[in-house]
Amino acid sequence: MNATVILVTLLGIVILLGAIAWYFYHLRQLEKSARQMVQSEENKGIPPELLKKVKQIEINTRNIVNEVFSGEYHSVFKGRGMEFAEVREYQPGDDIRLIDWNVTARMGHPYVKLFQEERELTVMLLVDVSSSGAFGTEQQLKREVAAELSAVLAFSAIKNNDKVGLIIFSDRIEKFIPPRKGKSHVLRVIREILFYRPRDATTNINEALQFLSRVIKRKSTVFLISDFLAEDFKKSLQIANKKHDIIAVSIVDPREVALPNAGMIELEDAETGESIVVDTTSGQLRDEFHLNAMKQREELKSLFQSIGVDHINIFTNQSYVEPINKFFRMRAKRLAV
C-alpha cells in the first residue's frame, strides 16, 4: 500500500513538473512570437537593402566598439554622474579637497567625503536629418556617416549599461525615441536615422535643443550631430549645456570646404532649393570659396569654445575612428587634471 502511494505521489510530481515545463516552454514561444511580430511590424515597409545596411553597420560598429573603444567610453564619461555616498575618517594619502569640514568640526578629527558613480548614464543622440544630410561626394552621404557614428556611440553606451535616446530633427522635431537599453533598441535607433524621411528640408537647432530641455529632465550626455548649416542657436546651446553635457559633432563633406577644378557646375542648396552655376576653372573663385568655408568653420569653432561645448569634426571621406579617439583622449586628460 505504501509503495502504491509513493508511486502515485511520484507520478503526480512528474506530471506537475511536466505541466510547469510545458507552461514555461509555451510562454517563451509566445514571447518569441510577440518579439518577431513587433520586429516584423517595425521593419514593415523598409527596403531589404536598407535592412542589410543596418546589419552591416551593426557588425562594423560593434567591432570598432569592442576593439578600438573598449574601456574608452567608460573612462571618459564615468565622472559625469557622481553622487555623495558617505563619509569616513581621513587616511594618509586621501585628497584633502575631499575633507568634509562640517563633520570634521563636529567629530574633532578629519573626515573625507566618499562618492560613487551613478548606476547609469543617459546618452541622447540629437541627429539633424535636414536635406543637406543627403549630400555626399565621396564614399558616404553625411546622413550615412551620422548613422554609423550614432551606432558607435549607442553600442558603447549599452555595453556600459547606459540608456540611449534619439531626437531626430529638421526645422521641427521629426521623431523622439525615449531613452532605453538593449541591442534591439539601438538597432531601431540606427534604422530610424537611415530610413526616416523628414517632413521639412531646413534646419532649426534651437527647436531641437529646447525640446531636449523639456523632455529630458535628468542630466545627460548629449551628442548633437549636424552639419550646423543653421544660424542663431547660441543662446539655446548655452541653456542646454548648463543642464546637460553637450558634445557637438560636425559632419562635413570635403566639397563643402574646397571646390574641384571641374569646369561649369551647378551648385544647389539642398535645404532651400536655390541654385547657381559657377565656373570652377577660376582659381580665384575656388580660393574665395575655400576661404569663406574656412571662415565659417572657424566661427563655429569659436562659438563652441565660448560656450564650453566640446566639438568633433568628422569628414565623410575619412574614418571617424581617429577623431573620436582624439576626443576620448582629450576628455580623459581633462578628467585626470
VOMARDO-143244 format. One record per residue (C-alpha): residue number from 1; residue in three letters; y, x, z. Coordinates in nm, 4 decimals, padded with zeros to 6 digits. Example, Ala and Ser with C-alpha at 12.3 -4.5 7.8 and 13.67 -1.06 7.14 Angstrom:
! residues 2
num	residu	y	x	z
1	ALA	-00.4500	01.2300	00.7800
2	SER	-00.1060	01.3670	00.7140
//
This chain:
! residues 337
num	residu	y	x	z
1	MET	00.0000	00.0000	00.0000
2	ASN	00.2415	00.2756	00.0938
3	ALA	00.1594	00.4574	-00.2291
4	THR	00.2394	00.1436	-00.4283
5	VAL	00.5745	00.1022	-00.2519
6	ILE	00.6604	00.4658	-00.3140
7	LEU	00.5604	00.4353	-00.6809
8	VAL	00.7693	00.1210	-00.7263
9	THR	01.0630	00.2842	-00.5491
10	LEU	01.0407	00.5940	-00.7681
11	LEU	01.0141	00.3764	-01.0773
12	GLY	01.3223	00.1843	-00.9659
13	ILE	01.5137	00.5081	-00.9135
14	VAL	01.4116	00.6322	-01.2594
15	ILE	01.5229	00.3044	-01.4181
16	LEU	01.8507	00.3173	-01.2256
17	LEU	01.9202	00.6778	-01.3297
18	GLY	01.8342	00.5891	-01.6891
19	ALA	02.0750	00.2965	-01.6803
20	ILE	02.3502	00.5178	-01.5398
21	ALA	02.2833	00.7821	-01.8064
22	TRP	02.2858	00.5151	-02.0772
23	TYR	02.6142	00.3769	-01.9452
24	PHE	02.7935	00.7120	-01.9445
25	TYR	02.6490	00.8069	-02.2839
26	HIS	02.7817	00.4900	-02.4450
27	LEU	03.1102	00.5271	-02.2574
28	ARG	03.1526	00.8732	-02.4122
29	GLN	03.0639	00.7316	-02.7535
30	LEU	03.3263	00.4597	-02.7145
31	GLU	03.5874	00.7160	-02.6099
32	LYS	03.4923	00.9339	-02.9077
33	SER	03.5205	00.6375	-03.1445
34	ALA	03.8577	00.5456	-02.9960
35	ARG	03.9877	00.9000	-03.0434
36	GLN	03.8631	00.9021	-03.4021
37	MET	04.0331	00.5685	-03.4677
38	VAL	04.3610	00.6975	-03.3235
39	GLN	04.3399	01.0205	-03.5235
40	SER	04.2493	00.8253	-03.8354
41	GLU	04.5484	00.5972	-03.7832
42	GLU	04.7769	00.8944	-03.7221
43	ASN	04.6509	01.0637	-04.0392
44	LYS	04.6712	00.7451	-04.2463
45	GLY	04.8932	00.7971	-04.5477
46	ILE	04.9151	01.1735	-04.5021
47	PRO	04.8110	01.3604	-04.8179
48	PRO	04.4898	01.5674	-04.7856
49	GLU	04.6758	01.8824	-04.8937
50	LEU	04.9172	01.8374	-04.6023
51	LEU	04.6339	01.7923	-04.3520
52	LYS	04.4826	02.1098	-04.4962
53	LYS	04.8132	02.2895	-04.4459
54	VAL	04.8332	02.1655	-04.0862
55	LYS	04.4856	02.3043	-04.0235
56	GLN	04.5818	02.6365	-04.1833
57	ILE	04.8949	02.6569	-03.9693
58	GLU	04.6818	02.5860	-03.6620
59	ILE	04.4458	02.8740	-03.7492
60	ASN	04.7225	03.1202	-03.8367
61	THR	04.9465	03.0473	-03.5403
62	ARG	04.6575	03.0324	-03.2932
63	ASN	04.5609	03.3851	-03.3949
64	ILE	04.9206	03.5011	-03.3564
65	VAL	04.9436	03.3433	-03.0116
66	ASN	04.6142	03.4967	-02.8976
67	GLU	04.6569	03.8414	-03.0497
68	VAL	05.0315	03.9058	-03.0517
69	PHE	05.1981	03.6861	-02.7928
70	SER	04.9207	03.6843	-02.5336
71	GLY	05.0930	03.7021	-02.1963
72	GLU	05.4391	03.7408	-02.3512
73	TYR	05.5327	03.3749	-02.3257
74	HIS	05.4362	03.3505	-01.9590
75	SER	05.6104	03.6739	-01.8612
76	VAL	05.9317	03.5657	-02.0340
77	PHE	05.9537	03.2105	-01.9031
78	LYS	05.7811	03.2384	-01.5665
79	GLY	06.1162	03.2813	-01.3929
80	ARG	06.2654	02.9707	-01.5489
81	GLY	06.1443	02.7387	-01.2737
82	MET	06.1256	02.8861	-00.9235
83	GLU	06.1274	02.6732	-00.6133
84	PHE	06.1548	02.7618	-00.2456
85	ALA	05.8174	02.7700	-00.0673
86	GLU	05.8578	02.9124	00.2858
87	VAL	05.9947	03.1971	00.4963
88	ARG	05.8123	03.4841	00.6626
89	GLU	05.9080	03.7863	00.8692
90	TYR	06.0680	04.0727	00.6825
91	GLN	05.8315	04.3567	00.5911
92	PRO	05.9262	04.7085	00.4806
93	GLY	05.9766	04.7081	00.1044
94	ASP	06.0950	04.3456	00.0819
95	ASP	06.4046	04.2810	-00.1286
96	ILE	06.6951	04.2495	00.1172
97	ARG	06.8552	03.9964	-00.1202
98	LEU	06.5815	03.7520	-00.0173
99	ILE	06.6726	03.7587	00.3530
100	ASP	06.7325	03.4104	00.4916
101	TRP	07.0295	03.4784	00.7166
102	ASN	07.0244	03.1375	00.8866
103	VAL	06.6632	03.1757	01.0020
104	THR	06.7242	03.5425	01.0862
105	ALA	07.0158	03.4468	01.3115
106	ARG	06.8102	03.1803	01.4918
107	MET	06.4997	03.3958	01.5401
108	GLY	06.6742	03.7208	01.6237
109	HIS	06.4919	03.9328	01.3622
110	PRO	06.4840	03.9323	00.9787
111	TYR	06.3060	03.6658	00.7741
112	VAL	06.2843	03.6500	00.3942
113	LYS	06.2542	03.3545	00.1610
114	LEU	05.9408	03.3159	-00.0474
115	PHE	05.9481	03.1398	-00.3842
116	GLN	05.6778	03.0088	-00.6099
117	GLU	05.6733	02.9171	-00.9741
118	GLU	05.6932	02.5528	-01.0594
119	ARG	05.3485	02.4491	-01.1719
120	GLU	05.4513	02.3627	-01.5244
121	LEU	05.7336	02.4063	-01.7690
122	THR	05.8632	02.1590	-02.0250
123	VAL	05.9284	02.3020	-02.3704
124	MET	06.1363	02.0891	-02.6062
125	LEU	06.1495	02.1560	-02.9793
126	LEU	06.4662	02.0267	-03.1460
127	VAL	06.3965	02.0532	-03.5180
128	ASP	06.6520	01.9936	-03.7923
129	VAL	06.4935	01.8030	-04.0838
130	SER	06.8077	01.7517	-04.2915
131	SER	06.7803	01.8070	-04.6664
132	SER	06.8861	02.1713	-04.6524
133	GLY	06.5494	02.2442	-04.4902
134	ALA	06.3777	02.1645	-04.8213
135	PHE	06.5287	02.4825	-04.9689
136	GLY	06.3298	02.7991	-05.0243
137	THR	06.3345	03.0681	-05.2935
138	GLU	06.0642	03.2940	-05.1554
139	GLN	05.7219	03.2237	-05.0061
140	GLN	05.8095	02.9165	-04.7993
141	LEU	06.0623	02.6405	-04.7571
142	LYS	06.2810	02.6574	-04.4483
143	ARG	06.1096	02.3428	-04.3181
144	GLU	05.7662	02.5067	-04.3511
145	VAL	05.8836	02.8124	-04.1579
146	ALA	06.0245	02.5811	-03.8902
147	ALA	05.6864	02.4067	-03.8638
148	GLU	05.4947	02.7346	-03.8267
149	LEU	05.7383	02.8660	-03.5693
150	SER	05.7182	02.5382	-03.3776
151	ALA	05.3393	02.5685	-03.3830
152	VAL	05.3522	02.9205	-03.2359
153	LEU	05.5827	02.8072	-02.9561
154	ALA	05.3826	02.4896	-02.8916
155	PHE	05.0449	02.6648	-02.8780
156	SER	05.1944	02.9313	-02.6488
157	ALA	05.3163	02.6527	-02.4215
158	ILE	04.9879	02.4631	-02.3951
159	LYS	04.7996	02.7897	-02.3415
160	ASN	05.0242	02.8303	-02.0381
161	ASN	04.9511	02.4680	-01.9352
162	ASP	05.3068	02.3557	-02.0133
163	LYS	05.4250	02.0358	-02.1749
164	VAL	05.5682	02.0198	-02.5257
165	GLY	05.8051	01.7574	-02.6632
166	LEU	05.9735	01.7100	-03.0006
167	ILE	06.3056	01.5744	-03.1212
168	ILE	06.3403	01.5544	-03.4987
169	PHE	06.6989	01.5062	-03.6153
170	SER	06.9239	01.4945	-03.9190
171	ASP	07.2637	01.3367	-03.8587
172	ARG	07.0747	01.0906	-03.6362
173	ILE	06.7699	01.1035	-03.4101
174	GLU	06.4837	01.0597	-03.6550
175	LYS	06.1923	01.0769	-03.4105
176	PHE	06.1268	01.1517	-03.0431
177	ILE	05.7884	01.2545	-02.9066
178	PRO	05.7925	01.2794	-02.5254
179	PRO	05.6567	01.5994	-02.3646
180	ARG	05.2799	01.6100	-02.3233
181	LYS	04.9983	01.8615	-02.3020
182	GLY	04.6955	01.9244	-02.5200
183	LYS	04.5907	02.0557	-02.8594
184	SER	04.5827	01.7156	-03.0304
185	HIS	04.9407	01.6580	-02.9137
186	VAL	05.0512	01.9912	-03.0642
187	LEU	04.8805	01.9102	-03.3946
188	ARG	05.0699	01.5820	-03.4025
189	VAL	05.3954	01.7726	-03.3485
190	ILE	05.3162	02.0010	-03.6442
191	ARG	05.2222	01.7050	-03.8655
192	GLU	05.5461	01.5272	-03.7842
193	ILE	05.7618	01.8292	-03.8680
194	LEU	05.5857	01.8844	-04.2003
195	PHE	05.5279	01.5250	-04.3076
196	TYR	05.8315	01.3430	-04.1717
197	ARG	06.0700	01.2136	-04.4378
198	PRO	06.4198	01.1890	-04.2898
199	ARG	06.6349	00.8834	-04.3483
200	ASP	06.9523	01.0907	-04.3755
201	ALA	07.0325	01.4154	-04.5545
202	THR	07.3100	01.5645	-04.3419
203	THR	07.3072	01.7367	-04.0014
204	ASN	07.4522	01.6341	-03.6652
205	ILE	07.3592	01.8843	-03.3946
206	ASN	07.5854	01.7060	-03.1452
207	GLU	07.3732	01.3925	-03.1673
208	ALA	07.0531	01.5901	-03.1054
209	LEU	07.1916	01.7709	-02.8001
210	GLN	07.3408	01.4559	-02.6479
211	PHE	07.0124	01.2696	-02.6950
212	LEU	06.8276	01.5616	-02.5313
213	SER	07.0506	01.5372	-02.2245
214	ARG	06.9907	01.1624	-02.1986
215	VAL	06.6111	01.1581	-02.2278
216	ILE	06.5047	01.4890	-02.0677
217	LYS	06.6199	01.4929	-01.7066
218	ARG	06.4216	01.7922	-01.5846
219	LYS	06.5438	02.1446	-01.6679
220	SER	06.3529	02.2539	-01.9770
221	THR	06.3262	02.5407	-02.2212
222	VAL	06.4702	02.4130	-02.5479
223	PHE	06.4237	02.5719	-02.8908
224	LEU	06.6941	02.4419	-03.1241
225	ILE	06.5564	02.5161	-03.4731
226	SER	06.8022	02.4686	-03.7589
227	ASP	06.9915	02.6443	-04.0366
228	PHE	07.3067	02.5428	-03.8440
229	LEU	07.4887	02.4175	-04.1534
230	ALA	07.6962	02.1957	-03.9274
231	GLU	08.0310	02.2030	-03.7530
232	ASP	08.1885	02.1361	-03.4144
233	PHE	07.8834	02.1413	-03.1899
234	LYS	08.0113	02.3992	-02.9405
235	LYS	08.1030	02.1519	-02.6644
236	SER	07.7684	01.9687	-02.6807
237	LEU	07.5862	02.3008	-02.6769
238	GLN	07.7821	02.4160	-02.3707
239	ILE	07.6989	02.0968	-02.1806
240	ALA	07.3296	02.1032	-02.2750
241	ASN	07.2967	02.4732	-02.1910
242	LYS	07.4218	02.4128	-01.8375
243	LYS	07.1271	02.1825	-01.7743
244	HIS	06.8617	02.3453	-01.9941
245	ASP	06.7671	02.6915	-02.1149
246	ILE	06.8526	02.6721	-02.4849
247	ILE	06.7401	02.9208	-02.7477
248	ALA	06.8938	02.8816	-03.0925
249	VAL	06.6653	02.9685	-03.3849
250	SER	06.8323	03.0087	-03.7255
251	ILE	06.6130	02.9619	-04.0335
252	VAL	06.7735	03.1432	-04.3277
253	ASP	06.6732	03.1871	-04.6913
254	PRO	06.7813	03.5222	-04.8426
255	ARG	06.9557	03.3416	-05.1321
256	GLU	07.1887	03.1830	-04.8763
257	VAL	07.3158	03.5311	-04.7971
258	ALA	07.3080	03.7060	-05.1357
259	LEU	07.3069	03.5714	-05.4922
260	PRO	07.0868	03.7348	-05.7583
261	ASN	07.2216	03.8526	-06.0922
262	ALA	07.0685	03.5631	-06.2864
263	GLY	07.3374	03.4529	-06.5307
264	MET	07.4794	03.0998	-06.5233
265	ILE	07.3172	02.8974	-06.2443
266	GLU	07.3859	02.5608	-06.0849
267	LEU	07.4222	02.5536	-05.7070
268	GLU	07.3744	02.2202	-05.5342
269	ASP	07.4451	02.1300	-05.1730
270	ALA	07.1207	01.9653	-05.0605
271	GLU	07.2964	01.7592	-04.7945
272	THR	07.5986	01.6305	-04.9892
273	GLY	07.4642	01.6434	-05.3435
274	GLU	07.7715	01.8314	-05.4680
275	SER	07.7003	02.0919	-05.7350
276	ILE	07.8797	02.3748	-05.9070
277	VAL	07.7937	02.6082	-06.1945
278	VAL	07.8611	02.9770	-06.1319
279	ASP	07.8268	03.2960	-06.3337
280	THR	07.6171	03.5300	-06.1192
281	THR	07.6648	03.8197	-06.3621
282	SER	08.0043	03.8606	-06.1948
283	GLY	07.9763	04.1332	-05.9314
284	GLN	08.2984	04.0116	-05.7685
285	LEU	08.1590	03.6608	-05.7294
286	ARG	07.8346	03.7920	-05.5763
287	ASP	08.0312	04.0144	-05.3357
288	GLU	08.2587	03.7288	-05.2295
289	PHE	07.9591	03.5009	-05.1769
290	HIS	07.7859	03.7662	-04.9619
291	LEU	08.0995	03.8416	-04.7556
292	ASN	08.1612	03.4715	-04.6927
293	ALA	07.7972	03.4184	-04.5890
294	MET	07.8063	03.7170	-04.3517
295	LYS	08.1340	03.5938	-04.2028
296	GLN	07.9754	03.2553	-04.1281
297	ARG	07.6747	03.4254	-03.9694
298	GLU	07.8986	03.6420	-03.7503
299	GLU	08.0969	03.3367	-03.6404
300	LEU	07.7721	03.1615	-03.5490
301	LYS	07.6534	03.4682	-03.3553
302	SER	07.9840	03.4838	-03.1659
303	LEU	07.9600	03.1138	-03.0840
304	PHE	07.6177	03.1547	-02.9235
305	GLN	07.7269	03.4663	-02.7337
306	SER	08.0358	03.2918	-02.5944
307	ILE	07.8192	03.0140	-02.4501
308	GLY	07.5368	03.2388	-02.3290
309	VAL	07.2753	03.0997	-02.5656
310	ASP	07.0066	03.3363	-02.6942
311	HIS	06.9843	03.3485	-03.0734
312	ILE	06.6935	03.4369	-03.3032
313	ASN	06.7302	03.4903	-03.6780
314	ILE	06.4286	03.4027	-03.8941
315	PHE	06.4276	03.4726	-04.2706
316	THR	06.1955	03.2785	-04.4999
317	ASN	06.0911	03.5956	-04.6850
318	GLN	05.9952	03.7871	-04.3698
319	SER	05.7442	03.7457	-04.0904
320	TYR	05.8781	03.5639	-03.7855
321	VAL	05.6484	03.7653	-03.5559
322	GLU	05.8820	04.0629	-03.5088
323	PRO	06.1992	03.8560	-03.4378
324	ILE	06.0083	03.6509	-03.1793
325	ASN	05.8596	03.9663	-03.0273
326	LYS	06.2081	04.1183	-03.0113
327	PHE	06.3317	03.8071	-02.8335
328	PHE	06.0438	03.8254	-02.5818
329	ARG	06.1153	04.1935	-02.5110
330	MET	06.4849	04.1257	-02.4635
331	ARG	06.4123	03.8380	-02.2250
332	ALA	06.1586	04.0420	-02.0285
333	LYS	06.4052	04.3298	-01.9943
334	ARG	06.6732	04.0930	-01.8703
335	LEU	06.4395	03.9387	-01.6101
336	ALA	06.3450	04.2856	-01.4864
337	VAL	06.7076	04.3749	-01.4068
//
